[in-house]
Amino acid sequence: MVKKVDKSQKEEYHFERHHFYLDKHAGKQVCAWCGLVALRNKASDWCVEKGCNYKLHNSYQSTMRKLTKQFDF
Ligand SMILES: [Zn+2]
């Protein structure tokens, strides 16, 4: 399979700290910026560590594949 990558649209990863608040309905920490829900698993920990731009990180795809096969955004 060939993936088309439009390099002009590719953003650069840089660290941006999450802005978590407690979602009282869910009872979980949710980031106000990127919407990440902080769960107690390694995939979630990795996303928390990398900040709001975690999806732009070079190793995002491979890390998610490694940590879980059921990580659903
Ligand atoms: Zn965030």
N, CA, C, O and the ligand as a Tripos MOL2 file, in Angstrom:
@<TRIPOS>MOLECULE
protein
  293   291    74     0     0
PROTEIN
NO_CHARGES

@<TRIPOS>ATOM
      1 N           0.8240   -1.2130    0.0000 N.3       1 MET1
      2 CA          0.0000    0.0000    0.0000 C.3       1 MET1
      3 C           0.8600    1.2660    0.0000 C.2       1 MET1
      4 O           1.8760    1.3560    0.6890 O.2       1 MET1
      5 N           0.4300    2.2090   -0.7730 N.am      2 VAL2
      6 CA          1.1800    3.4660   -0.8410 C.3       2 VAL2
      7 C           0.3550    4.5710   -0.1910 C.2       2 VAL2
      8 O          -0.8040    4.8020   -0.5350 O.2       2 VAL2
      9 N           0.9800    5.2270    0.7360 N.am      3 LYS3
     10 CA          0.3060    6.3450    1.3840 C.3       3 LYS3
     11 C           0.7470    7.6460    0.7580 C.2       3 LYS3
     12 O           1.9400    7.8720    0.5550 O.2       3 LYS3
     13 N          -0.2050    8.4960    0.4520 N.am      4 LYS4
     14 CA          0.1510    9.8070   -0.0690 C.3       4 LYS4
     15 C           0.4160   10.7540    1.0950 C.2       4 LYS4
     16 O          -0.4140   10.9130    1.9910 O.2       4 LYS4
     17 N           1.5600   11.3630    1.0640 N.am      5 VAL5
     18 CA          1.9160   12.3080    2.1210 C.3       5 VAL5
     19 C           2.1260   13.6840    1.5120 C.2       5 VAL5
     20 O           3.0120   13.8990    0.6840 O.2       5 VAL5
     21 N           1.3040   14.5790    1.9390 N.am      6 ASP6
     22 CA          1.4560   15.9610    1.4820 C.3       6 ASP6
     23 C           2.3700   16.6970    2.4540 C.2       6 ASP6
     24 O           1.9530   17.0960    3.5420 O.2       6 ASP6
     25 N           3.6000   16.8660    2.0500 N.am      7 LYS7
     26 CA          4.5830   17.4270    2.9830 C.3       7 LYS7
     27 C           4.3110   18.8850    3.3250 C.2       7 LYS7
     28 O           4.6960   19.3600    4.3940 O.2       7 LYS7
     29 N           3.6600   19.5810    2.4330 N.am      8 SER8
     30 CA          3.4040   20.9850    2.7020 C.3       8 SER8
     31 C           2.4120   21.1510    3.8440 C.2       8 SER8
     32 O           2.3500   22.2020    4.4830 O.2       8 SER8
     33 N           1.6280   20.0870    4.0960 N.am      9 GLN9
     34 CA          0.6380   20.1940    5.1590 C.3       9 GLN9
     35 C           1.0880   19.5450    6.4540 C.2       9 GLN9
     36 O           0.3830   19.5850    7.4620 O.2       9 GLN9
     37 N           2.2620   18.9520    6.4160 N.am     10 LYS10
     38 CA          2.7250   18.2580    7.6040 C.3      10 LYS10
     39 C           3.2510   19.2590    8.6280 C.2      10 LYS10
     40 O           4.1360   20.0650    8.3420 O.2      10 LYS10
     41 N           2.6830   19.1830    9.8230 N.am     11 GLU11
     42 CA          3.1250   20.0820   10.8760 C.3      11 GLU11
     43 C           4.2940   19.4790   11.6310 C.2      11 GLU11
     44 O           4.4590   18.2610   11.6880 O.2      11 GLU11
     45 N           5.0830   20.3360   12.1940 N.am     12 GLU12
     46 CA          6.2190   19.8870   12.9840 C.3      12 GLU12
     47 C           5.7880   19.6470   14.4230 C.2      12 GLU12
     48 O           4.9750   20.3840   14.9820 O.2      12 GLU12
     49 N           6.3530   18.6000   15.0020 N.am     13 TYR13
     50 CA          6.0590   18.3340   16.4030 C.3      13 TYR13
     51 C           6.8460   19.2800   17.3010 C.2      13 TYR13
     52 O           8.0490   19.4730   17.1260 O.2      13 TYR13
     53 N           6.1610   19.8480   18.2370 N.am     14 HIS14
     54 CA          6.8570   20.5180   19.3320 C.3      14 HIS14
     55 C           6.0270   20.2900   20.5860 C.2      14 HIS14
     56 O           4.8120   20.1060   20.5150 O.2      14 HIS14
     57 N           6.6910   20.3050   21.7240 N.am     15 PHE15
     58 CA          6.0020   19.9820   22.9680 C.3      15 PHE15
     59 C           5.0780   21.1020   23.4080 C.2      15 PHE15
     60 O           5.4650   22.2690   23.4700 O.2      15 PHE15
     61 N           3.8770   20.7270   23.7050 N.am     16 GLU16
     62 CA          2.8930   21.6730   24.2460 C.3      16 GLU16
     63 C           2.1940   20.9730   25.3970 C.2      16 GLU16
     64 O           1.4990   19.9780   25.1880 O.2      16 GLU16
     65 N           2.3660   21.4670   26.5800 N.am     17 ARG17
     66 CA          1.8260   20.7900   27.7620 C.3      17 ARG17
     67 C           0.2940   20.7030   27.7090 C.2      17 ARG17
     68 O          -0.3860   21.6440   27.3010 O.2      17 ARG17
     69 N          -0.2200   19.5550   28.1320 N.am     18 HIS18
     70 CA         -1.6660   19.3930   28.1950 C.3      18 HIS18
     71 C          -2.2680   20.3020   29.2560 C.2      18 HIS18
     72 O          -1.6190   20.6730   30.2330 O.2      18 HIS18
     73 N          -3.5130   20.6440   29.0330 N.am     19 HIS19
     74 CA         -4.2360   21.4840   29.9930 C.3      19 HIS19
     75 C          -5.4200   20.6930   30.5370 C.2      19 HIS19
     76 O          -6.5630   20.8690   30.1160 O.2      19 HIS19
     77 N          -5.1100   19.8300   31.4720 N.am     20 PHE20
     78 CA         -6.1240   18.9150   31.9940 C.3      20 PHE20
     79 C          -7.0730   19.5860   32.9770 C.2      20 PHE20
     80 O          -6.6840   20.4170   33.7980 O.2      20 PHE20
     81 N          -8.3020   19.1980   32.8600 N.am     21 TYR21
     82 CA         -9.2840   19.5600   33.8730 C.3      21 TYR21
     83 C         -10.0870   18.3060   34.1790 C.2      21 TYR21
     84 O         -10.0930   17.3660   33.3830 O.2      21 TYR21
     85 N         -10.7500   18.2790   35.2970 N.am     22 LEU22
     86 CA        -11.5200   17.1000   35.6730 C.3      22 LEU22
     87 C         -12.9170   17.1700   35.0720 C.2      22 LEU22
     88 O         -13.7200   18.0380   35.4160 O.2      22 LEU22
     89 N         -13.1840   16.2400   34.1700 N.am     23 ASP23
     90 CA        -14.5280   16.1250   33.6210 C.3      23 ASP23
     91 C         -15.3860   15.3950   34.6350 C.2      23 ASP23
     92 O         -15.2160   14.1980   34.8650 O.2      23 ASP23
     93 N         -16.3070   16.1280   35.2360 N.am     24 LYS24
     94 CA        -17.0710   15.5470   36.3450 C.3      24 LYS24
     95 C         -18.0410   14.4650   35.8880 C.2      24 LYS24
     96 O         -18.3800   13.5650   36.6560 O.2      24 LYS24
     97 N         -18.4820   14.5550   34.6490 N.am     25 HIS25
     98 CA        -19.3900   13.5200   34.1420 C.3      25 HIS25
     99 C         -18.6480   12.2150   33.9200 C.2      25 HIS25
    100 O         -19.1290   11.1390   34.2750 O.2      25 HIS25
    101 N         -17.4710   12.3300   33.3270 N.am     26 ALA26
    102 CA        -16.6930   11.1250   33.0370 C.3      26 ALA26
    103 C         -15.8510   10.6950   34.2360 C.2      26 ALA26
    104 O         -15.4430    9.5390   34.3470 O.2      26 ALA26
    105 N         -15.6000   11.6620   35.1390 N.am     27 GLY27
    106 CA        -14.7390   11.3660   36.2800 C.3      27 GLY27
    107 C         -13.2920   11.1650   35.8670 C.2      27 GLY27
    108 O         -12.5360   10.4590   36.5350 O.2      27 GLY27
    109 N         -12.9130   11.7930   34.7560 N.am     28 LYS28
    110 CA        -11.5580   11.6230   34.2370 C.3      28 LYS28
    111 C         -10.9480   12.9660   33.8980 C.2      28 LYS28
    112 O         -11.6460   13.9610   33.7040 O.2      28 LYS28
    113 N          -9.6240   12.9690   33.8300 N.am     29 GLN29
    114 CA         -8.9070   14.1620   33.4100 C.3      29 GLN29
    115 C          -8.9920   14.2890   31.8890 C.2      29 GLN29
    116 O          -8.6850   13.3440   31.1610 O.2      29 GLN29
    117 N          -9.4050   15.4520   31.4220 N.am     30 VAL30
    118 CA         -9.5160   15.6880   29.9900 C.3      30 VAL30
    119 C          -8.7320   16.9450   29.6410 C.2      30 VAL30
    120 O          -8.7680   17.9320   30.3760 O.2      30 VAL30
    121 N          -8.0240   16.9060   28.5180 N.am     31 CYS31
    122 CA         -7.2750   18.0830   28.1040 C.3      31 CYS31
    123 C          -8.1930   19.0630   27.3860 C.2      31 CYS31
    124 O          -8.9110   18.6960   26.4550 O.2      31 CYS31
    125 N          -8.1600   20.3040   27.8300 N.am     32 ALA32
    126 CA         -9.0230   21.3250   27.2540 C.3      32 ALA32
    127 C          -8.5810   21.6940   25.8380 C.2      32 ALA32
    128 O          -9.3870   22.2080   25.0620 O.2      32 ALA32
    129 N          -7.3390   21.4470   25.4930 N.am     33 TRP33
    130 CA         -6.8160   21.8480   24.1800 C.3      33 TRP33
    131 C          -7.0360   20.7810   23.1250 C.2      33 TRP33
    132 O          -7.6310   21.0400   22.0800 O.2      33 TRP33
    133 N          -6.5490   19.5710   23.4080 N.am     34 CYS34
    134 CA         -6.6050   18.5450   22.3620 C.3      34 CYS34
    135 C          -7.6800   17.4930   22.6230 C.2      34 CYS34
    136 O          -7.9380   16.6490   21.7660 O.2      34 CYS34
    137 N          -8.3050   17.5350   23.7930 N.am     35 GLY35
    138 CA         -9.3880   16.5960   24.0660 C.3      35 GLY35
    139 C          -8.9380   15.2230   24.5190 C.2      35 GLY35
    140 O          -9.7520   14.3070   24.6410 O.2      35 GLY35
    141 N          -7.6430   15.0730   24.7700 N.am     36 LEU36
    142 CA         -7.1320   13.7840   25.2330 C.3      36 LEU36
    143 C          -7.7120   13.4360   26.5990 C.2      36 LEU36
    144 O          -7.7230   14.2610   27.5130 O.2      36 LEU36
    145 N          -8.1870   12.2210   26.7190 N.am     37 VAL37
    146 CA         -8.6670   11.7290   28.0020 C.3      37 VAL37
    147 C          -7.5470   10.9250   28.6400 C.2      37 VAL37
    148 O          -7.0280    9.9810   28.0450 O.2      37 VAL37
    149 N          -7.1790   11.3080   29.8560 N.am     38 ALA38
    150 CA         -6.0850   10.6180   30.5410 C.3      38 ALA38
    151 C          -6.5860    9.3120   31.1370 C.2      38 ALA38
    152 O          -7.3560    9.3060   32.0980 O.2      38 ALA38
    153 N          -6.1430    8.2230   30.5600 N.am     39 LEU39
    154 CA         -6.5040    6.9050   31.0570 C.3      39 LEU39
    155 C          -5.2860    6.2760   31.7070 C.2      39 LEU39
    156 O          -4.1560    6.7300   31.5290 O.2      39 LEU39
    157 N          -5.5460    5.2240   32.4640 N.am     40 ARG40
    158 CA         -4.4190    4.5630   33.1020 C.3      40 ARG40
    159 C          -3.9040    3.4200   32.2350 C.2      40 ARG40
    160 O          -4.0670    2.2480   32.5720 O.2      40 ARG40
    161 N          -3.3000    3.7680   31.1460 N.am     41 ASN41
    162 CA         -2.6210    2.7640   30.3430 C.3      41 ASN41
    163 C          -1.3850    3.3930   29.7000 C.2      41 ASN41
    164 O          -1.2170    4.6120   29.7140 O.2      41 ASN41
    165 N          -0.5450    2.5620   29.1500 N.am     42 LYS42
    166 CA          0.7380    3.0520   28.6500 C.3      42 LYS42
    167 C           0.5930    3.9550   27.4390 C.2      42 LYS42
    168 O           1.3560    4.9070   27.2720 O.2      42 LYS42
    169 N          -0.3760    3.6600   26.6020 N.am     43 ALA43
    170 CA         -0.5950    4.4960   25.4240 C.3      43 ALA43
    171 C          -1.0040    5.9010   25.8440 C.2      43 ALA43
    172 O          -0.5270    6.8970   25.3010 O.2      43 ALA43
    173 N          -1.9000    5.9560   26.8250 N.am     44 SER44
    174 CA         -2.3550    7.2370   27.3300 C.3      44 SER44
    175 C          -1.2030    7.9980   28.0050 C.2      44 SER44
    176 O          -1.0360    9.2030   27.8170 O.2      44 SER44
    177 N          -0.4250    7.2610   28.7880 N.am     45 ASP45
    178 CA          0.7380    7.8690   29.4410 C.3      45 ASP45
    179 C           1.6740    8.4970   28.4210 C.2      45 ASP45
    180 O           2.1890    9.5960   28.6250 O.2      45 ASP45
    181 N           1.8840    7.7920   27.3330 N.am     46 TRP46
    182 CA          2.7840    8.2890   26.2850 C.3      46 TRP46
    183 C           2.2350    9.5940   25.7120 C.2      46 TRP46
    184 O           2.9820   10.5520   25.5140 O.2      46 TRP46
    185 N           0.9420    9.6260   25.4490 N.am     47 CYS47
    186 CA          0.3090   10.8270   24.8970 C.3      47 CYS47
    187 C           0.3980   11.9940   25.8720 C.2      47 CYS47
    188 O           0.6200   13.1370   25.4710 O.2      47 CYS47
    189 N           0.2240   11.6970   27.1430 N.am     48 VAL48
    190 CA          0.3150   12.7310   28.1690 C.3      48 VAL48
    191 C           1.7290   13.3030   28.2050 C.2      48 VAL48
    192 O           1.9260   14.5140   28.2990 O.2      48 VAL48
    193 N           2.6960   12.4100   28.1270 N.am     49 GLU49
    194 CA          4.1040   12.8000   28.2030 C.3      49 GLU49
    195 C           4.5120   13.6620   27.0170 C.2      49 GLU49
    196 O           5.3200   14.5800   27.1580 O.2      49 GLU49
    197 N           3.9540   13.3680   25.8510 N.am     50 LYS50
    198 CA          4.3580   14.0790   24.6400 C.3      50 LYS50
    199 C           3.6290   15.3980   24.4520 C.2      50 LYS50
    200 O           4.0270   16.2050   23.6120 O.2      50 LYS50
    201 N           2.5810   15.6290   25.2090 N.am     51 GLY51
    202 CA          1.8880   16.9000   25.1150 C.3      51 GLY51
    203 C           0.8060   16.9100   24.0390 C.2      51 GLY51
    204 O           0.5140   15.8860   23.4230 O.2      51 GLY51
    205 N           0.2170   18.0870   23.8240 N.am     52 CYS52
    206 CA         -0.9420   18.2070   22.9340 C.3      52 CYS52
    207 C          -0.6380   17.8280   21.4870 C.2      52 CYS52
    208 O          -1.5490   17.4580   20.7460 O.2      52 CYS52
    209 N           0.6030   17.9110   21.0770 N.am     53 ASN53
    210 CA          0.9470   17.5870   19.6890 C.3      53 ASN53
    211 C           1.4240   16.1550   19.5250 C.2      53 ASN53
    212 O           2.1590   15.8360   18.5910 O.2      53 ASN53
    213 N           1.0050   15.3080   20.4320 N.am     54 TYR54
    214 CA          1.5000   13.9310   20.4220 C.3      54 TYR54
    215 C           1.2760   13.2170   19.0880 C.2      54 TYR54
    216 O           2.0570   12.3480   18.7020 O.2      54 TYR54
    217 N           0.2090   13.5880   18.3950 N.am     55 LYS55
    218 CA         -0.0760   12.9290   17.1160 C.3      55 LYS55
    219 C           0.9310   13.2980   16.0300 C.2      55 LYS55
    220 O           1.0600   12.5940   15.0280 O.2      55 LYS55
    221 N           1.6340   14.3920   16.2330 N.am     56 LEU56
    222 CA          2.6270   14.8190   15.2520 C.3      56 LEU56
    223 C           4.0000   14.2210   15.5340 C.2      56 LEU56
    224 O           4.9190   14.3460   14.7250 O.2      56 LEU56
    225 N           4.1280   13.5850   16.6630 N.am     57 HIS57
    226 CA          5.4250   13.0380   17.0460 C.3      57 HIS57
    227 C           5.8430   11.9120   16.1010 C.2      57 HIS57
    228 O           5.0210   11.1080   15.6620 O.2      57 HIS57
    229 N           7.1220   11.8770   15.8050 N.am     58 ASN58
    230 CA          7.6570   10.9010   14.8430 C.3      58 ASN58
    231 C           7.2950    9.4630   15.1580 C.2      58 ASN58
    232 O           7.0110    8.6720   14.2580 O.2      58 ASN58
    233 N           7.3070    9.1340   16.4260 N.am     59 SER59
    234 CA          7.1040    7.7370   16.7990 C.3      59 SER59
    235 C           5.6700    7.4390   17.2290 C.2      59 SER59
    236 O           5.3900    6.3850   17.8000 O.2      59 SER59
    237 N           4.7680    8.3780   16.9490 N.am     60 TYR60
    238 CA          3.3770    8.1870   17.3670 C.3      60 TYR60
    239 C           2.7750    6.8840   16.8310 C.2      60 TYR60
    240 O           2.2590    6.0630   17.5890 O.2      60 TYR60
    241 N           2.8530    6.7160   15.5100 N.am     61 GLN61
    242 CA          2.2400    5.5370   14.8870 C.3      61 GLN61
    243 C           2.8270    4.2400   15.4220 C.2      61 GLN61
    244 O           2.1010    3.3210   15.8040 O.2      61 GLN61
    245 N           4.1450    4.1820   15.4440 N.am     62 SER62
    246 CA          4.8050    2.9450   15.8670 C.3      62 SER62
    247 C           4.5830    2.6760   17.3530 C.2      62 SER62
    248 O           4.4260    1.5300   17.7720 O.2      62 SER62
    249 N           4.5730    3.7490   18.1430 N.am     63 THR63
    250 CA          4.3510    3.5730   19.5790 C.3      63 THR63
    251 C           2.9520    3.0600   19.8620 C.2      63 THR63
    252 O           2.7650    2.1620   20.6830 O.2      63 THR63
    253 N           1.9760    3.6290   19.1830 N.am     64 MET64
    254 CA          0.6030    3.1880   19.4000 C.3      64 MET64
    255 C           0.4230    1.7310   18.9680 C.2      64 MET64
    256 O          -0.2980    0.9610   19.6030 O.2      64 MET64
    257 N           1.0890    1.3820   17.8880 N.am     65 ARG65
    258 CA          0.9930    0.0130   17.4000 C.3      65 ARG65
    259 C           1.6010   -0.9410   18.4270 C.2      65 ARG65
    260 O           1.1050   -2.0460   18.6500 O.2      65 ARG65
    261 N           2.6730   -0.4850   19.0350 N.am     66 LYS66
    262 CA          3.3820   -1.3040   20.0220 C.3      66 LYS66
    263 C           2.5800   -1.4380   21.3050 C.2      66 LYS66
    264 O           2.4550   -2.5310   21.8570 O.2      66 LYS66
    265 N           2.0380   -0.3210   21.7760 N.am     67 LEU67
    266 CA          1.4260   -0.3170   23.1010 C.3      67 LEU67
    267 C           0.0370   -0.9450   23.1280 C.2      67 LEU67
    268 O          -0.3300   -1.6250   24.0860 O.2      67 LEU67
    269 N          -0.7100   -0.7160   22.0920 N.am     68 THR68
    270 CA         -2.0590   -1.2730   22.0670 C.3      68 THR68
    271 C          -2.5750   -1.4090   20.6540 C.2      68 THR68
    272 O          -2.2530   -0.6080   19.7760 O.2      68 THR68
    273 N          -3.3790   -2.4310   20.4470 N.am     69 LYS69
    274 CA         -3.9870   -2.6120   19.1380 C.3      69 LYS69
    275 C          -5.4230   -2.1080   19.1510 C.2      69 LYS69
    276 O          -6.1220   -2.1560   18.1390 O.2      69 LYS69
    277 N          -5.8480   -1.6270   20.3070 N.am     70 GLN70
    278 CA         -7.2350   -1.1730   20.4050 C.3      70 GLN70
    279 C          -7.3300    0.2620   20.8910 C.2      70 GLN70
    280 O          -8.2770    0.6420   21.5800 O.2      70 GLN70
    281 N          -6.3430    1.0430   20.5240 N.am     71 PHE71
    282 CA         -6.3790    2.4290   20.9700 C.3      71 PHE71
    283 C          -7.2270    3.2270   20.0010 C.2      71 PHE71
    284 O          -6.8480    3.4420   18.8490 O.2      71 PHE71
    285 N          -8.3650    3.6580   20.4780 N.am     72 ASP72
    286 CA         -9.3450    4.2820   19.6190 C.3      72 ASP72
    287 C          -9.4720    5.7750   19.9260 C.2      72 ASP72
    288 O          -9.7570    6.1600   21.0600 O.2      72 ASP72
    289 N          -9.2590    6.6080   18.9130 N.am     73 PHE73
    290 CA         -9.4300    8.0380   19.1200 C.3      73 PHE73
    291 C         -10.8010    8.4460   18.6410 C.2      73 PHE73
    292 O         -11.1590    9.6210   18.7220 O.2      73 PHE73
    293 ZN         -3.6220   18.2740   25.2570 Zn       74 ZN74
@<TRIPOS>BOND
     1     1     2 1
     2     2     3 1
     3     3     4 2
     4     3     5 am
     5     5     6 1
     6     6     7 1
     7     7     8 2
     8     7     9 am
     9     9    10 1
    10    10    11 1
    11    11    12 2
    12    11    13 am
    13    13    14 1
    14    14    15 1
    15    15    16 2
    16    15    17 am
    17    17    18 1
    18    18    19 1
    19    19    20 2
    20    19    21 am
    21    21    22 1
    22    22    23 1
    23    23    24 2
    24    23    25 am
    25    25    26 1
    26    26    27 1
    27    27    28 2
    28    27    29 am
    29    29    30 1
    30    30    31 1
    31    31    32 2
    32    31    33 am
    33    33    34 1
    34    34    35 1
    35    35    36 2
    36    35    37 am
    37    37    38 1
    38    38    39 1
    39    39    40 2
    40    39    41 am
    41    41    42 1
    42    42    43 1
    43    43    44 2
    44    43    45 am
    45    45    46 1
    46    46    47 1
    47    47    48 2
    48    47    49 am
    49    49    50 1
    50    50    51 1
    51    51    52 2
    52    51    53 am
    53    53    54 1
    54    54    55 1
    55    55    56 2
    56    55    57 am
    57    57    58 1
    58    58    59 1
    59    59    60 2
    60    59    61 am
    61    61    62 1
    62    62    63 1
    63    63    64 2
    64    63    65 am
    65    65    66 1
    66    66    67 1
    67    67    68 2
    68    67    69 am
    69    69    70 1
    70    70    71 1
    71    71    72 2
    72    71    73 am
    73    73    74 1
    74    74    75 1
    75    75    76 2
    76    75    77 am
    77    77    78 1
    78    78    79 1
    79    79    80 2
    80    79    81 am
    81    81    82 1
    82    82    83 1
    83    83    84 2
    84    83    85 am
    85    85    86 1
    86    86    87 1
    87    87    88 2
    88    87    89 am
    89    89    90 1
    90    90    91 1
    91    91    92 2
    92    91    93 am
    93    93    94 1
    94    94    95 1
    95    95    96 2
    96    95    97 am
    97    97    98 1
    98    98    99 1
    99    99   100 2
   100    99   101 am
   101   101   102 1
   102   102   103 1
   103   103   104 2
   104   103   105 am
   105   105   106 1
   106   106   107 1
   107   107   108 2
   108   107   109 am
   109   109   110 1
   110   110   111 1
   111   111   112 2
   112   111   113 am
   113   113   114 1
   114   114   115 1
   115   115   116 2
   116   115   117 am
   117   117   118 1
   118   118   119 1
   119   119   120 2
   120   119   121 am
   121   121   122 1
   122   122   123 1
   123   123   124 2
   124   123   125 am
   125   125   126 1
   126   126   127 1
   127   127   128 2
   128   127   129 am
   129   129   130 1
   130   130   131 1
   131   131   132 2
   132   131   133 am
   133   133   134 1
   134   134   135 1
   135   135   136 2
   136   135   137 am
   137   137   138 1
   138   138   139 1
   139   139   140 2
   140   139   141 am
   141   141   142 1
   142   142   143 1
   143   143   144 2
   144   143   145 am
   145   145   146 1
   146   146   147 1
   147   147   148 2
   148   147   149 am
   149   149   150 1
   150   150   151 1
   151   151   152 2
   152   151   153 am
   153   153   154 1
   154   154   155 1
   155   155   156 2
   156   155   157 am
   157   157   158 1
   158   158   159 1
   159   159   160 2
   160   159   161 am
   161   161   162 1
   162   162   163 1
   163   163   164 2
   164   163   165 am
   165   165   166 1
   166   166   167 1
   167   167   168 2
   168   167   169 am
   169   169   170 1
   170   170   171 1
   171   171   172 2
   172   171   173 am
   173   173   174 1
   174   174   175 1
   175   175   176 2
   176   175   177 am
   177   177   178 1
   178   178   179 1
   179   179   180 2
   180   179   181 am
   181   181   182 1
   182   182   183 1
   183   183   184 2
   184   183   185 am
   185   185   186 1
   186   186   187 1
   187   187   188 2
   188   187   189 am
   189   189   190 1
   190   190   191 1
   191   191   192 2
   192   191   193 am
   193   193   194 1
   194   194   195 1
   195   195   196 2
   196   195   197 am
   197   197   198 1
   198   198   199 1
   199   199   200 2
   200   199   201 am
   201   201   202 1
   202   202   203 1
   203   203   204 2
   204   203   205 am
   205   205   206 1
   206   206   207 1
   207   207   208 2
   208   207   209 am
   209   209   210 1
   210   210   211 1
   211   211   212 2
   212   211   213 am
   213   213   214 1
   214   214   215 1
   215   215   216 2
   216   215   217 am
   217   217   218 1
   218   218   219 1
   219   219   220 2
   220   219   221 am
   221   221   222 1
   222   222   223 1
   223   223   224 2
   224   223   225 am
   225   225   226 1
   226   226   227 1
   227   227   228 2
   228   227   229 am
   229   229   230 1
   230   230   231 1
   231   231   232 2
   232   231   233 am
   233   233   234 1
   234   234   235 1
   235   235   236 2
   236   235   237 am
   237   237   238 1
   238   238   239 1
   239   239   240 2
   240   239   241 am
   241   241   242 1
   242   242   243 1
   243   243   244 2
   244   243   245 am
   245   245   246 1
   246   246   247 1
   247   247   248 2
   248   247   249 am
   249   249   250 1
   250   250   251 1
   251   251   252 2
   252   251   253 am
   253   253   254 1
   254   254   255 1
   255   255   256 2
   256   255   257 am
   257   257   258 1
   258   258   259 1
   259   259   260 2
   260   259   261 am
   261   261   262 1
   262   262   263 1
   263   263   264 2
   264   263   265 am
   265   265   266 1
   266   266   267 1
   267   267   268 2
   268   267   269 am
   269   269   270 1
   270   270   271 1
   271   271   272 2
   272   271   273 am
   273   273   274 1
   274   274   275 1
   275   275   276 2
   276   275   277 am
   277   277   278 1
   278   278   279 1
   279   279   280 2
   280   279   281 am
   281   281   282 1
   282   282   283 1
   283   283   284 2
   284   283   285 am
   285   285   286 1
   286   286   287 1
   287   287   288 2
   288   287   289 am
   289   289   290 1
   290   290   291 1
   291   291   292 2
@<TRIPOS>SUBSTRUCTURE
     1 MET1         2 RESIDUE 1 A MET
     2 VAL2         6 RESIDUE 1 A VAL
     3 LYS3        10 RESIDUE 1 A LYS
     4 LYS4        14 RESIDUE 1 A LYS
     5 VAL5        18 RESIDUE 1 A VAL
     6 ASP6        22 RESIDUE 1 A ASP
     7 LYS7        26 RESIDUE 1 A LYS
     8 SER8        30 RESIDUE 1 A SER
     9 GLN9        34 RESIDUE 1 A GLN
    10 LYS10       38 RESIDUE 1 A LYS
    11 GLU11       42 RESIDUE 1 A GLU
    12 GLU12       46 RESIDUE 1 A GLU
    13 TYR13       50 RESIDUE 1 A TYR
    14 HIS14       54 RESIDUE 1 A HIS
    15 PHE15       58 RESIDUE 1 A PHE
    16 GLU16       62 RESIDUE 1 A GLU
    17 ARG17       66 RESIDUE 1 A ARG
    18 HIS18       70 RESIDUE 1 A HIS
    19 HIS19       74 RESIDUE 1 A HIS
    20 PHE20       78 RESIDUE 1 A PHE
    21 TYR21       82 RESIDUE 1 A TYR
    22 LEU22       86 RESIDUE 1 A LEU
    23 ASP23       90 RESIDUE 1 A ASP
    24 LYS24       94 RESIDUE 1 A LYS
    25 HIS25       98 RESIDUE 1 A HIS
    26 ALA26      102 RESIDUE 1 A ALA
    27 GLY27      106 RESIDUE 1 A GLY
    28 LYS28      110 RESIDUE 1 A LYS
    29 GLN29      114 RESIDUE 1 A GLN
    30 VAL30      118 RESIDUE 1 A VAL
    31 CYS31      122 RESIDUE 1 A CYS
    32 ALA32      126 RESIDUE 1 A ALA
    33 TRP33      130 RESIDUE 1 A TRP
    34 CYS34      134 RESIDUE 1 A CYS
    35 GLY35      138 RESIDUE 1 A GLY
    36 LEU36      142 RESIDUE 1 A LEU
    37 VAL37      146 RESIDUE 1 A VAL
    38 ALA38      150 RESIDUE 1 A ALA
    39 LEU39      154 RESIDUE 1 A LEU
    40 ARG40      158 RESIDUE 1 A ARG
    41 ASN41      162 RESIDUE 1 A ASN
    42 LYS42      166 RESIDUE 1 A LYS
    43 ALA43      170 RESIDUE 1 A ALA
    44 SER44      174 RESIDUE 1 A SER
    45 ASP45      178 RESIDUE 1 A ASP
    46 TRP46      182 RESIDUE 1 A TRP
    47 CYS47      186 RESIDUE 1 A CYS
    48 VAL48      190 RESIDUE 1 A VAL
    49 GLU49      194 RESIDUE 1 A GLU
    50 LYS50      198 RESIDUE 1 A LYS
    51 GLY51      202 RESIDUE 1 A GLY
    52 CYS52      206 RESIDUE 1 A CYS
    53 ASN53      210 RESIDUE 1 A ASN
    54 TYR54      214 RESIDUE 1 A TYR
    55 LYS55      218 RESIDUE 1 A LYS
    56 LEU56      222 RESIDUE 1 A LEU
    57 HIS57      226 RESIDUE 1 A HIS
    58 ASN58      230 RESIDUE 1 A ASN
    59 SER59      234 RESIDUE 1 A SER
    60 TYR60      238 RESIDUE 1 A TYR
    61 GLN61      242 RESIDUE 1 A GLN
    62 SER62      246 RESIDUE 1 A SER
    63 THR63      250 RESIDUE 1 A THR
    64 MET64      254 RESIDUE 1 A MET
    65 ARG65      258 RESIDUE 1 A ARG
    66 LYS66      262 RESIDUE 1 A LYS
    67 LEU67      266 RESIDUE 1 A LEU
    68 THR68      270 RESIDUE 1 A THR
    69 LYS69      274 RESIDUE 1 A LYS
    70 GLN70      278 RESIDUE 1 A GLN
    71 PHE71      282 RESIDUE 1 A PHE
    72 ASP72      286 RESIDUE 1 A ASP
    73 PHE73      290 RESIDUE 1 A PHE
    74 ZN74       293 GROUP 0 **** ****
